[in-house]
């Protein structure tokens, strides 16, 4: 791996900044049929909750111009199955540490899942998905209320020794308020953005295409929103950032890191091209040469040097 591509998230060094995002790469091992997964910087595993979840009713996927809407609903086999079955399968084909994406519907569930992942050597850091509904507060997202966000992050920090990253929803008025709340609660980093809320409707019937009416909108169309929020959060907190949202090319990586990300995750593009992450990594060095960039870490936050 080219030394010029190295970057870091806190004390964790990555061979390159490119990682598949949670939810579009499963638990990783299925993609080993396409390319050597060890070329990735790392990967974010499928969102995991305390118990197995079937997910939302179907249909739960709708295509859009420059993106897609999903309402999968955190379908996963539960933390105990992930540890006993999924992680061993991944270990056979991926020899680096991964990111665990932690979901929950109560503060206690977040802490339970985080504590169990904390014991796994394969896991480098915990990405806390605070877009889950907060059952005790009328079903609103933990990530839309600074107080609730602080409770989750603080509870997770008490039970883990691994770095804790808050994965923030963009469906808020002020993303910096949420980032600051996470920092104040002890978060070690920020991942953003999660999906925007969207809908689509059938032209013939007028009915929603998604059974739940609304779902998470992702894909190239959300990149300008993600760039804006990464830029704002970089200015608001003193934490490393994982940039997510609409990334599908080496150019997108450079742009996202210029806004302030230390590493990036590729989401929706994996659904249309299973080689997406591989292609982006392969194209980074030629692009850096073209742009006169020595090390990719040199571009982190350079848009703020005005």
N, C-alpha and C positions, 0 to 999 in steps of 0.2 A: 504493500500500500504506500502511495506517495506521501512523504512526510509533509508536503505542502497542504494537504487536506486535513491535517489534524486540528481538532478543536476540543474544547472541554466544557462540561457542565459542572461547575464547582470543581471538586477534586477528581471527578471522573473524566478520564481522557478518552476521546473517541478517535478512531482512525479517520473518520470523515463525518460531516454533519448530517448525513442523510439517513433517515429512519422511516419505516412505514408507520402510519398512525394507527391508533387503536380502532378496531372495528372493521377495517378494510383488509386486514392481513390475517385474520383469525388468530391462531396461536403459532403461526409462522411456518411450521414444518411442511405444510402442503405446498408452499412456494419453492421448496428445495428441488422440485422437479424441473424448475425453470432456470435456476442459476445458483451459484454458490452463495448461500446466505451470509457467510463470513465476510463478504465484501461490504456488507452494510455497516454503518456506524453502530447501530443497535436496532431495536424494534420495540414498539409499544404493543403489548399483548391485548387481546380482546378484553373489554370491560368485564370485570368479575364481581359478583355479589356473594353474599353469605350462603344463600341457597340457590339451587338450580332455578332458572327462569325460562319459560317457554317464549316469552316476549309478547309483543302486541299482535292483535288479529291481522290477518291479511285481507286485502293487499297492503303492503307496507313499503313499497318502493315505487317511486314515480320519476320518470326521466324529465329533464328540463333542458332548456337551452343553456349550454355551458355549465351543466351541473346535474345534480340529482337530489331528490328528497327521500329520506328514509325515516321510517318509524319502527325500527326493529324492536326497540324496547328492552335493550340489555339482555337479549337472549344469551344465556351462558349456562354451563353445567355446574356452577357453584364452586367455591374456593377449594373445597376438599378434593373434588374431582380434578380440578386444574392442577393441584399439587401432585396428586398421585398418578395422573394419566397424561395430561397435556405437557407439563414441563419435562418429563422424561423423554417424550417423543421429540420435543424441540432440541433437547440436549444432544441428540444423535446427529443433528444436521446443522446446529448453530452453536459455536464454541465461544461465544462472548456472552456477557451479561445483558439481560433485557430489562425493559421497563414494565412494571405491573400497573395496569389501569384499574383503580379501585372504585367500585360503585357501591351505593347503599341507599336505603330508604329511611335510615335513622342514623343519628350520630353513633349509636352503639354498633350498628352494622358496619359502618365505615371502619371503626376501630378494630372490630373483630377480623375483618378481611385483611386490613393493613398488618395486624400483628402476625397473622399466619404467613403472609408474604415476606415479612421481615426475616423469617427464619430460613428463607430459601437463598442459597448461595448464587443461584442463577439470576436473581433479581438485584439490579444495581440501585434502582430508585423507584419510588412509588408516585404515580401520577394519579391525583385524586380527582375523579370526575364529579364536580359539584354541580352538574346540570341535572342530577336526579331529583325527583319530586321529594319535598320534605313533608312526610306524612303528618307529622305532629303540628305543622303550620299550614294546614289546608291544601297541601299538595303543591305549593310553589317550590321553585327550584332553590336548593341550598345556595346556589351561586348567584342569586339575584338579591340576596339580603346580606349585607356585611356582617351582621351579628351572627347569623346562622353559619356563614362561611368560616368565621373565626372559631365557632364551636367545633366544627368538623376538623379543621386543621389542627387545632390545639389538642383534640382528643387523639388524633392519629399520631401527633408528635410524641405523646406520652407513652405510646406502646411500640415505637419503632426506633431503630438506630440508623436506618437508611434515610437518605435525602427524600424530602417530601415536596412534590411539585403540585401546585393547584392548577387544574385545567379549567379555565374560566369560560363561561358562556358569554357570547357577544350580545345576548338579548337583555341588555341593561342600558340605562341612560348614561352612566359614567363608568367606563371600564377601569379607570385609574382608582376609583374608590374601592372596587373589589380587589384589585391588586395590592393596594395599601393594606386592606384588611387581612389579606393572606400573609403579607410580610409581617404585620404586627402580631399575628398568631404564631409565627415561627416558621413559616414556609421557607424552604431552601431554594425555591425557584418557581417559575410561572410557565405554564403551557397555554398558548392561546393562538387561534380561537377555536372553540367548539363550534358546532353548526348553528346557523341562523334558522329562525322559525319560518317555514314556508308552507304553501298549499298549492294544489292543482285540482282542476275540476273538469269533468268529462263534458265535451261539447254537445253530445247528443242528449244526455240525461240531465246535465247540470249538477250531478252528484259529485262529491269529493272522490278523487282517485284513491287517496289514502284512507283506509278504514277509520283511522283516528282523526281524520280531517287534516291535521297538521303534522309536520315532521321536520326533521333537521335538513336544511338546505346546505349542500356543500358542492365543491367543484370550482373550476376556474373563475366563475363569476363572483365568488366571495373574496378573491385575493385583495382587491383594493381596501375592503373593510378590514381584513386581517392585517394588512400592512399598516394601516392607520392606527389600529389598536396596539400592535407591537411597538410602534413608534411612541405612542403615548405612555405605555407601561414602562418602556425603557427609561423615559424621563422621570417617571413617578416613583420607581422603586430601585433598590440596589441589589437586584437578584438576577441570576441568569435566566434567559428566556428561551423556550422552545417555540419556534414560530410555525404555525399550522394554518392552512387555508388557501386552497386553490393552487398549490405548487405542483407543477408538472414538467419543469425544465430546469436546466442548470442556471439559466438566466433568472428564473424565479427564486432560486436558492440565494444567489448573490443579492438580489433585491431585498429579500426577507432578512438576510443577515445584515445588510446595510441599515435597515430600519432598527436593528437592535437584537436580533436573534443570535444565539450562540450555536444553535443547531436547529434543524427543521424536521418536520414530519410530513410525509406525503400520504394523503388519504384517498379521496375519490378516484384519483387517477389509477390506483391499483385495481379498481373494479373494471376499468376499460382496457388496461394494459398491464398484465402481470409482470412485465419486464420494466415497468416505469422507474422504480428505484435504481435498478442496475444501469439503465440508460442515463439517468441524471448523473450518477457517480462517474460514469465513463466520460461524460461531456464536460465535467467541471474543469479539469486541468487545461484542455484546449481553450475553453472560454477564459480562464484566468490568464493564460498566455496572451490571448487576444486583447484582454483589457489591461494588461500590465500589472496583474496582481501577483505578488510573490507568494504569500501565504493566505489561505482563506480566512484565517483568524484576524487578518489585518482589516477586513471589511466590516467586522462586527461593530455596529453602531456608528459607522462613519458618516451617516446622514445627519448626525447631531453635531458634527464639527463645522459649525457655520460661523 
